């Protein structure tokens, strides 16, 4: 312990983060060890560099932005639809598809105490989001006569409770051996002066590193190796909160195979210029997404000669990757984006501070930044009412109420 403490002190002194040991002596032996391990495994140089990025405002002045080509599913001819479906079904039936669901979030914004996936959508059946997604997966397995490997990415905060929930519900009838869990990465949070925050328990305050951290997490947790061993070629990656997500889609798979692309994504038409969604685009001739927090009003409202939004292809976090692309992406860190959040912390005096205004930066990698590693990707525009019913907010847009209504309408429930 003494050697570790000395090493930690030297590291903190080098980077001006000595305050992290202010409450050290008041911690239990277990928490002391946890804090020292966290200090000795934190990349302080990286955190220093990330702090500098908080001073830079995003702009696209020196960036070439263009709309991206897409295929509209509802406008495909019967021949085209049959072609893509056949190509995709052949791959699925041959066991070449796996599904990854990003389920690291808590249901805090929904007023739910627990992982978001355990949230009861409010149907008469009282099914949780996890069970709703599982129904979709079971249906696909039955249809294509195959057991599809399903990987769920959790977080430190909800891993144990998520696994227990699945066990308690007997995996909702899905083959237990086909389900795997792995934990996403995290990064320290820092204040406006670049100081790393201490959590209320006296250890370093950390936050999940965003859905873009999934690639590195899949490599570090052996998921990519496991997929390779199983002969998987295509991997669908989506969020847990879209209860209409079509995770096993032969048309999407077939489109990518036909167009010979290593990545594919689904889009829905943006509801209005101000809708809070990222949009697909070409950035410096490569596929990308402009996040809603980063797009200017002028770009958001730009229209083409038909009056349609130039940047109207909403990224709905329904993407598919070839395994070879995932292996390449996982070797390199994606850029981090800055979010200014409210975060409670332990002050230098050992007091718990619960701010009422944003006070800390968290850093998140975005999955769509991986798109720029290829020259082109396939975009399939689908109907919102068929495939996009997210559960994000307690009330209003993208709430349980709106998701429930879309779900019931799709399945013709009263």
BAKOL-856752 format. One record per residue (C-alpha): x, y, z; residue in three letters; residue number from 1. Coordinates in steps of 0.2 Angstrom, whole numbers, plus 5000, padded with zeros to 4 digits. Each point is the difference from the previous one (the first is absolute). Layout:
% residues N
   east   north     up    aa     i
      X       Y      Z   ala   NUM
...
***
This chain:
% residues 414
   east   north     up    aa     i
   5000    5000   5000   unk     1
   5014    5012   5004   unk     2
   5009    4998   4984   unk     3
   4983    5002   4991   unk     4
   4997    5016   5010   unk     5
   5017    5007   4996   unk     6
   4998    4996   4981   unk     7
   4982    5008   5001   unk     8
   5007    5016   5008   unk     9
   5014    5002   4987   unk    10
   4988    4998   4986   unk    11
   4987    5012   5007   unk    12
   5014    5013   5003   unk    13
   5005    4999   4982   unk    14
   4983    5004   4994   unk    15
   4994    5012   5013   unk    16
   4987    4988   5007   unk    17
   5006    4999   5018   unk    18
   4982    5003   5007   unk    19
   4995    4982   4996   unk    20
   5009    4994   5015   unk    21
   4993    5014   5012   unk    22
   4987    4988   5008   unk    23
   5011    4984   4999   unk    24
   5003    4998   5018   unk    25
   4981    5000   5004   unk    26
   4997    4986   4987   unk    27
   4998    4981   5005   unk    28
   5015    4989   4995   unk    29
   4989    4993   4986   unk    30
   4996    5018   4993   unk    31
   5018    5005   5002   unk    32
   5006    4986   4989   unk    33
   4986    5003   4987   unk    34
   5005    5019   4999   unk    35
   5019    4996   4998   unk    36
   4996    4987   4987   unk    37
   4989    5013   4991   unk    38
   5014    5013   5001   unk    39
   5014    4989   4994   unk    40
   4989    4994   4985   unk    41
   4993    5017   4995   unk    42
   5008    5008   4984   unk    43
   5003    5017   5007   unk    44
   5009    5006   4985   unk    45
   4984    4995   4990   unk    46
   4989    5009   5012   unk    47
   5011    5016   4999   unk    48
   4998    4999   4981   unk    49
   4981    4998   5001   unk    50
   4998    5015   5012   unk    51
   5008    5010   4987   unk    52
   4987    4995   4987   unk    53
   4987    5008   5011   unk    54
   5006    5017   4995   unk    55
   4998    4996   4981   unk    56
   4983    5003   4992   unk    57
   4995    4989   4986   unk    58
   4999    5008   4983   unk    59
   4998    4993   4982   unk    60
   5009    5015   4991   unk    61
   5014    4990   4994   unk    62
   4990    4984   4997   unk    63
   4992    4994   4984   unk    64
   4982    4995   5005   unk    65
   4988    4991   4988   unk    66
   4984    4990   5001   unk    67
   5003    4981   4999   unk    68
   4991    4988   4988   unk    69
   4987    4988   5007   unk    70
   4988    4987   4995   unk    71
   4982    5002   5005   unk    72
   4993    4983   5005   unk    73
   4982    5004   4995   unk    74
   5005    5005   4983   unk    75
   5010    4984   4995   unk    76
   4993    4991   4986   unk    77
   4994    4982   5003   unk    78
   5015    4993   4991   unk    79
   5012    5011   5011   unk    80
   4992    4996   5016   unk    81
   5000    4981   4995   unk    82
   5019    5001   4996   unk    83
   5005    5009   5016   unk    84
   4989    4989   5011   unk    85
   5007    4984   4992   unk    86
   5018    5005   5002   unk    87
   4997    5005   5018   unk    88
   4990    4984   5005   unk    89
   5013    4989   4993   unk    90
   5013    5009   5011   unk    91
   4988    4999   5015   unk    92
   4996    4981   4998   unk    93
   5018    4996   4998   unk    94
   5003    5007   5018   unk    95
   5010    5015   4994   unk    96
   4991    5013   5010   unk    97
   5001    5006   5018   unk    98
   4991    5013   5009   unk    99
   5007    5012   5013   unk   100
   4989    5011   5011   unk   101
   5007    5015   5009   unk   102
   4992    4999   5017   unk   103
   5011    5009   5012   unk   104
   4988    5014   5005   unk   105
   4990    5002   5015   unk   106
   4981    5005   4999   unk   107
   5003    5016   5011   unk   108
   4992    5012   4987   unk   109
   4985    4988   5000   unk   110
   4998    5001   5019   unk   111
   5005    4982   5000   unk   112
   5012    4992   5013   unk   113
   5010    4988   4990   unk   114
   5007    4996   4983   unk   115
   4990    5008   4986   unk   116
   4997    4983   4992   unk   117
   4991    4994   5015   unk   118
   4987    5014   4998   unk   119
   4982    4995   4999   unk   120
   4993    5008   4984   unk   121
   4982    5001   5007   unk   122
   4993    4986   4988   unk   123
   4986    4989   5007   unk   124
   5013    4986   5000   unk   125
   5011    5011   5011   unk   126
   5015    4995   4989   unk   127
   5017    5008   5003   unk   128
   5010    5008   4986   unk   129
   5011    4985   5001   unk   130
   4986    4988   4998   unk   131
   4993    5010   4985   unk   132
   5017    4999   4992   unk   133
   5001    4981   5004   unk   134
   4984    4997   4992   unk   135
   5007    5007   4984   unk   136
   5015    4990   5001   unk   137
   4991    4984   5003   unk   138
   4988    5003   4986   unk   139
   5015    5002   4988   unk   140
   5009    4984   5007   unk   141
   4984    4990   4997   unk   142
   4997    5008   4982   unk   143
   5018    4996   4994   unk   144
   5003    4984   5010   unk   145
   5016    5006   5008   unk   146
   5005    5005   5018   unk   147
   5007    5018   4998   unk   148
   5014    5005   5012   unk   149
   4995    5015   5010   unk   150
   5012    5011   5010   unk   151
   4994    5013   5013   unk   152
   5012    5014   5004   unk   153
   4997    5005   5018   unk   154
   5009    5013   5011   unk   155
   5008    4999   5017   unk   156
   4984    5008   5007   unk   157
   4988    4987   4994   unk   158
   5009    4984   4995   unk   159
   4996    4990   5016   unk   160
   4982    5006   5000   unk   161
   4998    4997   4981   unk   162
   5007    4982   5001   unk   163
   4989    4996   5015   unk   164
   4985    5007   4991   unk   165
   5003    4988   4986   unk   166
   5003    4985   5012   unk   167
   4984    5004   5010   unk   168
   4990    5000   4984   unk   169
   5008    4984   4993   unk   170
   5007    5010   4985   unk   171
   4982    5002   4994   unk   172
   5001    4984   4991   unk   173
   5016    5004   4990   unk   174
   5014    4987   5000   unk   175
   5010    5005   5015   unk   176
   5016    4994   4991   unk   177
   4997    5012   4986   unk   178
   5000    5016   5011   unk   179
   5016    5008   5006   unk   180
   5003    5016   5011   unk   181
   5015    5012   4999   unk   182
   5003    5016   5008   unk   183
   5003    5017   4991   unk   184
   5015    5011   5004   unk   185
   5000    5016   5011   unk   186
   5009    5016   5002   unk   187
   5003    5013   5015   unk   188
   4989    5015   5000   unk   189
   5009    5017   5003   unk   190
   4994    5017   5006   unk   191
   5002    5017   4990   unk   192
   5018    5002   5006   unk   193
   5005    4983   4994   unk   194
   5000    4992   5017   unk   195
   4994    4982   5001   unk   196
   4985    4998   5011   unk   197
   4999    4988   5015   unk   198
   4984    4990   5002   unk   199
   4990    5000   5016   unk   200
   5008    4984   5006   unk   201
   5018    5008   4998   unk   202
   5005    4991   4984   unk   203
   5002    5008   4983   unk   204
   4984    5005   4992   unk   205
   4998    4992   4983   unk   206
   4987    4999   4987   unk   207
   4997    4988   4985   unk   208
   5011    5005   4985   unk   209
   4985    5000   4988   unk   210
   4993    4988   4987   unk   211
   5016    5003   4990   unk   212
   5010    4991   5013   unk   213
   4991    4984   4995   unk   214
   5014    4995   4988   unk   215
   5014    5000   5012   unk   216
   4989    4992   5013   unk   217
   4996    4986   4988   unk   218
   5018    4997   4997   unk   219
   5006    5001   5018   unk   220
   4986    4988   5006   unk   221
   5003    4987   4986   unk   222
   4984    5003   4991   unk   223
   5008    5002   4983   unk   224
   5010    4984   5003   unk   225
   4985    4991   5005   unk   226
   4991    5005   4984   unk   227
   5014    4995   4989   unk   228
   5000    4983   5008   unk   229
   4982    4998   4996   unk   230
   5002    5005   4982   unk   231
   4990    5016   5002   unk   232
   5002    5013   4986   unk   233
   4987    5013   5003   unk   234
   4996    5008   5016   unk   235
   4985    5011   5004   unk   236
   5003    5013   5013   unk   237
   4985    5010   5008   unk   238
   4994    5008   5015   unk   239
   4989    4992   5014   unk   240
   4987    5014   4999   unk   241
   4992    4998   4983   unk   242
   4985    4987   5003   unk   243
   4997    4999   4981   unk   244
   5018    4996   4995   unk   245
   5001    4987   4987   unk   246
   5017    4993   5005   unk   247
   5000    4985   4988   unk   248
   4996    5008   4983   unk   249
   5004    4990   4984   unk   250
   4997    5016   4989   unk   251
   5013    5010   5010   unk   252
   5013    4986   4999   unk   253
   4996    4996   4982   unk   254
   5002    5018   4995   unk   255
   5017    5001   5008   unk   256
   5005    4984   4991   unk   257
   4993    5006   4983   unk   258
   5009    5017   5002   unk   259
   5016    4992   5006   unk   260
   5001    5011   5015   unk   261
   5007    4996   5017   unk   262
   4987    5011   5010   unk   263
   4982    5003   4999   unk   264
   4988    5011   5009   unk   265
   4981    5003   5001   unk   266
   4992    5018   4999   unk   267
   4983    5007   5002   unk   268
   4995    5017   4992   unk   269
   5003    5014   5013   unk   270
   4984    5005   5007   unk   271
   5004    5019   4999   unk   272
   5017    5010   4999   unk   273
   5001    5002   5019   unk   274
   4997    4982   5004   unk   275
   5014    4995   5013   unk   276
   5008    4986   4989   unk   277
   5017    4998   4991   unk   278
   4999    4999   4981   unk   279
   5010    4990   4988   unk   280
   5011    5010   4988   unk   281
   5016    4999   4990   unk   282
   5014    5010   5009   unk   283
   5015    5002   4990   unk   284
   4994    4987   4988   unk   285
   4998    4987   5013   unk   286
   4984    4994   5009   unk   287
   4996    5008   5017   unk   288
   4987    5007   5011   unk   289
   4998    5018   5006   unk   290
   4993    5000   5018   unk   291
   4985    5011   5003   unk   292
   5011    5010   5013   unk   293
   5012    5004   4987   unk   294
   4990    5004   4984   unk   295
   4997    5018   4996   unk   296
   4982    5007   4998   unk   297
   5004    5004   4982   unk   298
   5006    4982   4996   unk   299
   4985    4992   5010   unk   300
   4988    5010   4989   unk   301
   5008    4999   4983   unk   302
   4989    4992   4987   unk   303
   5002    4992   4982   unk   304
   4991    5005   4984   unk   305
   4985    4989   5006   unk   306
   4999    5009   5016   unk   307
   5007    4985   5010   unk   308
   5012    5002   5014   unk   309
   5018    4999   4993   unk   310
   5005    4992   5017   unk   311
   4984    4991   5004   unk   312
   5006    4982   5002   unk   313
   4999    4997   5019   unk   314
   5013    4988   5007   unk   315
   4989    4989   5011   unk   316
   5014    4989   5008   unk   317
   4996    4985   4989   unk   318
   5016    4995   4992   unk   319
   5009    4985   4993   unk   320
   5018    4997   4998   unk   321
   5011    4986   4992   unk   322
   5011    4992   5012   unk   323
   5016    5005   4991   unk   324
   4994    5019   5002   unk   325
   4997    4997   5019   unk   326
   5018    4992   5002   unk   327
   5008    5015   4991   unk   328
   4990    5014   5010   unk   329
   5003    4991   5017   unk   330
   5018    5003   4998   unk   331
   4999    5019   5000   unk   332
   4991    5012   5012   unk   333
   4986    5010   4993   unk   334
   5000    5019   5003   unk   335
   4991    5005   5016   unk   336
   4986    5013   5000   unk   337
   4997    5011   5015   unk   338
   4984    5001   5011   unk   339
   4997    5013   5014   unk   340
   4990    4991   5014   unk   341
   4994    5002   5018   unk   342
   5011    4988   5010   unk   343
   5000    4999   5019   unk   344
   5018    4998   5008   unk   345
   5010    5000   5015   unk   346
   5008    5017   5004   unk   347
   5018    5003   5006   unk   348
   4992    5002   5018   unk   349
   4992    4983   4999   unk   350
   4982    5006   4997   unk   351
   4988    4993   4987   unk   352
   4995    5014   4988   unk   353
   4984    4998   4990   unk   354
   5000    5014   4987   unk   355
   4984    5007   4992   unk   356
   5009    5005   4984   unk   357
   5012    4991   4988   unk   358
   5017    5000   5008   unk   359
   5010    4986   4992   unk   360
   5006    4993   4983   unk   361
   4998    4982   4995   unk   362
   5008    4993   4984   unk   363
   4991    4989   4989   unk   364
   5005    4991   4984   unk   365
   4986    4998   4987   unk   366
   4998    4984   4990   unk   367
   4997    5010   4984   unk   368
   5017    5007   5000   unk   369
   5006    4983   4994   unk   370
   4991    5002   4984   unk   371
   5013    5011   4993   unk   372
   5013    4986   5001   unk   373
   4992    4993   4983   unk   374
   4997    5009   4983   unk   375
   4982    4996   5000   unk   376
   4985    4992   5009   unk   377
   4983    4994   4996   unk   378
   4985    5010   5007   unk   379
   4983    4992   5000   unk   380
   4986    5013   5003   unk   381
   4986    4991   5010   unk   382
   4983    5006   5006   unk   383
   5000    5008   5018   unk   384
   4984    4992   5004   unk   385
   5007    4983   4996   unk   386
   5017    5000   5008   unk   387
   5003    5015   5012   unk   388
   4991    5001   5016   unk   389
   5013    5006   5013   unk   390
   4998    5002   5019   unk   391
   5011    5014   5005   unk   392
   4990    5013   5010   unk   393
   4987    4999   5014   unk   394
   4987    5010   4991   unk   395
   4997    5008   4983   unk   396
   5011    4995   4984   unk   397
   5008    4983   5001   unk   398
   4991    4995   5016   unk   399
   4993    4984   5006   unk   400
   4983    5007   4994   unk   401
   5005    5003   4982   unk   402
   5010    4984   4999   unk   403
   4986    4990   5007   unk   404
   4988    5008   4987   unk   405
   5012    4996   4986   unk   406
   5002    4982   5006   unk   407
   4982    4997   5002   unk   408
   4996    5007   4983   unk   409
   5013    4990   4992   unk   410
   4994    4984   5008   unk   411
   4982    5005   4998   unk   412
   4996    5000   5018   unk   413
   4985    5009   5007   unk   414
***
